[in-house]
Amino acid sequence: MSQRSDLQRRRAAVESAWSRLVPQLKTTGAAMRGAGALRHELAESWVRSLHSVDPGRDSAPVTDGGAVHHRWTDSPLRRPVDDLADQLHSIADDAGFVTAVTDESGTILWTCGGRTMRRRAEQVNFAPGGRWDEQAMGTNALSLALRTGRPASVFSAEHLVAALHGWVCYCAPVHGPDGSVLGVLDMSTTWDRSNPLAMSTVRSLVSAIEVRLRTEQPHRARDARDEVRLSCLGAGRAVRGDRPLGLRPRQVEILTLLALEPDGFSPERLREALYGGRPVSASTFKAEISHLRRALGGGIATRRYALTVALSCDAVEVLRALRHGDAETALRLYRGPLLPHSVAPGIEEWRTQLEVAVREAVLASSHPEHALRYGEHAPYDTEVHEHALRLLVRGDARRGIAAGRLSRALHD
């Protein structure tokens, strides 16, 4: 069966399931929305969602064990939302809504609302730490807004997960000054409290947040000049602005580990991640930390080693893209194995994790350019080259590249 016919079959199954839900919707008040055919964008979302989400799940999965305070503290949305907090609380309390703000991954970082509504929301983990992207929680307003970059609403059984059929959600994405989606603002309540003015309220609040973000842009631009940029895929290099930091390989390893694990390390665990069972003195280990701290102008907490300086890292960005299901961005950023010459146990573990995650995304992708691009970094991976050949139609000149790589992998 071709990929196209398989997609049509799955879409027909989704629409059949939806038609069986329509009588239920009409008895629960969805007739107010003119329930009938499932909206196209919702049908497409259901098809995608059923690959990863059980409609019978009872709540959203948790990110970082629910400990997202540090992510909210560092979020560009925190200050604008704090400025509007009184207004957000007032609207949520008066209208009987729960208001939430997520980051760009769909993880909720902040909520407000009355005690009763927040308690009901917490039952489905519509609370800080809850993951509401499509891959985690299926079709919902937050996941649609993140995917499309446009406002979205989802009513009752339009949600894929049955535990959400008692809810209606209105949300809109928040765009940064550069046009990127930083997260979403969502207002949710029970279906019987749905309000036609809710979406316009959400749009107005998002506009106010975006105005504040643009006002802060000059300040953020000054901060960006001091940001450390770490490149650790295919090589190891750290710069601040245009100036390379004079780091030894061991210090690049430390910086990479701290970037990949922002919650930090105990001294004992970091030493184990760097040296394993090799006999290395405490003074040698501390000297590496001290040199890195000086190079960063501080930048590393003392008792528990964690970064306190602004830092961007290509490996972290690849993992973020994969969490969003964005194989295109992940493959564009992936330039090879993590610090390929390092034998530090912690680096080797992260290297394997990254390679497996990227490779699985490539093999799951229906775009031949993804397999071709990854094949540049994996010359002996016959399965990837075979996958590229399967996806490339006859007459495509790129088949020669994939065939040549496969032949080399089979005979070397």
N, C-alpha and C positions, 0 to 999 in steps of 0.2 A: 504493500500500500504506500502510495506517495505521501510525502510530508503534507502537501496541500490537502489531499483527500482525508488524511488523518485529522488535520485541523478542522475540516468541515464536519467530520463525524463527531468530534468532541464538542464543537459548538452546538450542533443539533441536539446532542445529549443534554447540554446545559440548558438550552431553551426549552426542551421537553420537561426538565426538572422544574424550571421556572413556571411553566404553564400549570403544573400541579400545585404550585404554591399560591397562585393567584386567588383561589377561593379563600385561603387562609388570610391573605392580605386584606381582602375585602371585609372579612369579619373583624379584623383588628384595626380598621380605620384607614387602610392604605388606599381605599377607593377615593379618598380626598386627593390622591396624587394621580388618579386615573390609571390604576394598575392594569397592565395588559402585557404587551410585548416587553421583554427585558431590553433596557436601553443597550445600544451597541457597545458602548465603552464598558458597561457592566458585564455583558456577556463575554467580551474578550478577557476581562479581568478574571471572571470565574474560570474560564478555560486555563489561563495561566496558573491560577491559584491552586487548582485541584492537583497540580503536580507536587505541591509541598505542604498543603494545609488540609487537615482533617476537619470537615464541617462540623463534626461533633465535639471539637475541643472546647473546653469550658472557659479558657482565659488566655490572654496574650503571654508569650514567653518573656522571660526576664533577661535584660542586658546587664552584664557586670554584677550579677547578684542583686540588682536593684540599687547599687551604690553609684549614683550618677551625679552626686553633688559637685564633684570636681569638674564634670563636663559642663554643668550649668554655670559654674563660676567662670569658666573660660569661654563660654558661648558668646558670640557677638550679639545674640538676642537678649542677653540678660539685662543689660542696662536699659534698652528701650522698653522692655516689658516691665521692669521695675518702675520706670517713669509712669506707666499706665496702670500699675497694679490696683490702685484704688478704683479706677473706672472698671477694670476687668472684674474685680470682686463684686462691685455693685451690680453690674449687669448679670453676672452669674447668679447672685443671690436673688435678685428681683424676678428674674425669668425662670428660675429653677433649672439652670444649666450647670454643667461642669465644663470649665474652660481648661484647655491644655495647650502647651507649647512643646513641639518636638524639635529635634535636631534634623540634619539633612538625611540621617539614616532611618528616620521614623521612630526613634526612641523618645519617649516622653521624658522631658526634663523638668517640667513645672506644671502644676495644676492649681486651680482654685474653684470654689463652689461651696454650697451649703453642706452641712454635715451629712444630711440624709442622702443627697445625690452623690456626694463623694464616696460614701460607704457603698452605694450601689455600684458605682464605677469601679471601685477597688475589687469588687467580686469578679470582674472580668479583667483585672489588672490594667484598667485605664487609669494609670497612676505612674509617677516617676519610676523609670526603669523598664516599663512595659514596651515591648517592640510591636509596632503597628504597621510596618512595611508589608507589602503584598506577600512576600515569601514567608513571612512569619504569621500573619493573621488574615491573609486572603483579602477579598474585596471589602473595602471600607473607605470612608471619605478621605482619611489621612493618606492611605496608600495611593488612591487615585490622584490626589493633589500633588503628591511627591512625584508620581510617574509622569503626569501630564504638564505640571507647572501651572495648572489652572485651578480656580475654585471648584469644589465638588461637594455634593451632598448625597448621602445614602440613607434610605428610609427602610426601616423594619427588615423584612426578609429579602431586601436587595443585598444585605450583608451575606457573605458566603457562610460565615460561622453562625450556627443556629442560636448560640448564646447571646447574640447581638440583635436578635429579631425584635426585641422590645425597645430598641433605641432608634433615634434619628440623629444624624451627625452632619454638621455644616462646617466646612473648613476652607481655608485658602492658603496657598504657599506664600512665604515671606521671601522676597528677593533682595539680595545684597546690591550695593551700588554697581557691582560689575555684572549684574544679571543672574548670578548663580542663586540656586534655591538653598537657603540657609536652614529651613525647617518649615513647619506649618503651624497655624493657629487654628484650633478646633473648638467649637462649641457643640456639646452633645447633651441630649436629654431623652426622656422616654417618649415614644411615638405620640402619645396622647397630648403631649405638650408642644408638638411641632408648631412653629411660628413662621409665617411667610416673611417676616422682617429679619429673621435670624441671619440669613445669608448677607443681606446688606450691612448688618451690624458687623459681621466678621470682616467683610471687605473694608469697611471704614477703619476698623481697628488695625488691620494689616497695613493700610495706607499710612496710618499714624506711626506705626513701627518703622516702616520703610523711610519715612521722612527723617526720623531720628537717626537711622543708620547712615543716611546721606550726610547729615550734619556732622556725624562723628568721623566721616571718611578721612578728612585731613589729618586728624589725630592718629588714626589707624595707619595711614600711609607713613607717618614718621616712625611709628612702632615697627612697621614692616622692614624698614631699613636696618633695624637691629636684629631681625630674625635670623636664626641659624638655619641653614639649609643643609640637610644630610642626604647624600646620595650613597646608598649602600647596595644597590642591585647591580651586579656585574663588576663593581669596583667599590672603593671606599674613599669618600671625600666629603669634607665639611667646610662650609664657607659661611661667613657673616657678611651680608651685603655682597661686595665684589672681592672681599679679602679672604683667601684661604686660611683656615685655622691650622696651625702647625701641630697636628696630632699624630702620634705614633699609632701603628696598627692596633695595639692593645686598647688605646684610648678610643679609637673608632669603634671597636667592638663594644666597649662600655656604653658609648653614646647610642649605638644601635639598639642594644638591649633596653636601655632606658626609654628610647623612643617607642619601641614595640610594646613595652609594659609600663604605661604611664602611672600606674598605681605604685610603682617602685619595687625595690628589693631590700630585704634585710641584708646587712653586710655578709652574713654567712652564705645566703643564697646567691648573691651576686658573685662572690668568690668561687663558689661551686660552678656557676654558669660559665665563668671565664677559664678556670684552671682544671676543673674536674678533680681527680684524685692526685694531681701532680703536687709535689712538695714546693710550695711557694710561700715565702715568709710574709707575715702580716705587714711588715714595713714596705715590701715591694708592692703589695696590693694597694696600700694606702697612698703610696707615692703616685701610682697611676691615677687614682681618684683625684688627688690634689692637683696634679698637672692639668687634668681635664677641667677641674673646677676653675683654675686660674685662666685657662684658655676661654672659658665661657663667661668670665667676669663674675664668678659665683655660679649661679645656675644649677646647682645640685644641692638638694637638702642633705642635712648632715646625719641625723640618726637613722632615718630610712632613706636610702639612696633613690631619689626621684628628681626629675627635671623640674626646675622652677623658672626656666627661660623659654621664650617662644621658639619653637622648633618645628620645621616641616621635614618630612621624611618620605622618600619615594616608596619604601616598603609599606609604610603605614597607609599611604594613599592607595596602593594596590589592594591591600586588604579591605579598605573602606569601599572601594569600587566593587569588589567581589561580594561584599555583604549586601550591596544594593542590586546585585544581579547585573552589573554593568561590565560585561566582559570586554567591550570595546575599549573603555578607559583603562581597565586593568592591563590589557595586552599592550596598549600604547605606552604605559608607564613601566612595564616589566622589561628590563634590559639585561636580564641574566640572573644567575643564582645570587643569593644574599652573601656578601663578602666571601667570594668563592675560595679564597686561600686560607680562610680562618679554620682552625681546628678547635675553637672554643666550644664546649658541649652545648651551651645555650644558643650560640649562633647556629650550630649544626641542626639543632632541633627546629629553630625558626626557619632555617633554609629549607628543610624537608617540608615543613608545613606550607610554606609559600609555594614551593614547586608543585606539591600535590594539589593545592587549591587552584592554582592557575591552570594546571594541566587538566583537571576535571572540568573546569569552566570551558576550556577549549574543546574537549571531547563532547561536551553537552551542547555546544554551539552549532547552529546550522549555517554559519557564515564561513566559507572556505578561507577568507583572508585571516581569520583568527588562527586557524591551524597553520597556515603558511607563516604567519608572523612568529608564532611560538616555535615553529620548526627551525627558525634561525638559531635559537638558543638550545635546541635539543636535537642535534644532528643524528643521534643514534636511536631516537624514539620512533621505531617502526609504526607503532599504532597511530601516532599523530600524523605521520606522512600518509598512511593508508586512509585515515579519516579525511585528510585534505583531498586525496584523489577521489573518494566517494562523493564529495560535495561539489567538485569541479565538473562542470558539464563538458561533454566532448567538444573539442574545438577551442576550448579556453587555453590560451598559450601558457597559463600558469601551471597546467598539468605537467609540463616538462620539468618545472622546478621541483614539484612534489615527487615525481617519478625518479628524478635524479637523486634526490635525498634518500628515498626509500632504497634505491639500488645500493647506494653507498652504505647505508645502515645495515643492509642484509649481508654485504660482502666484506666489510671491514672487520 
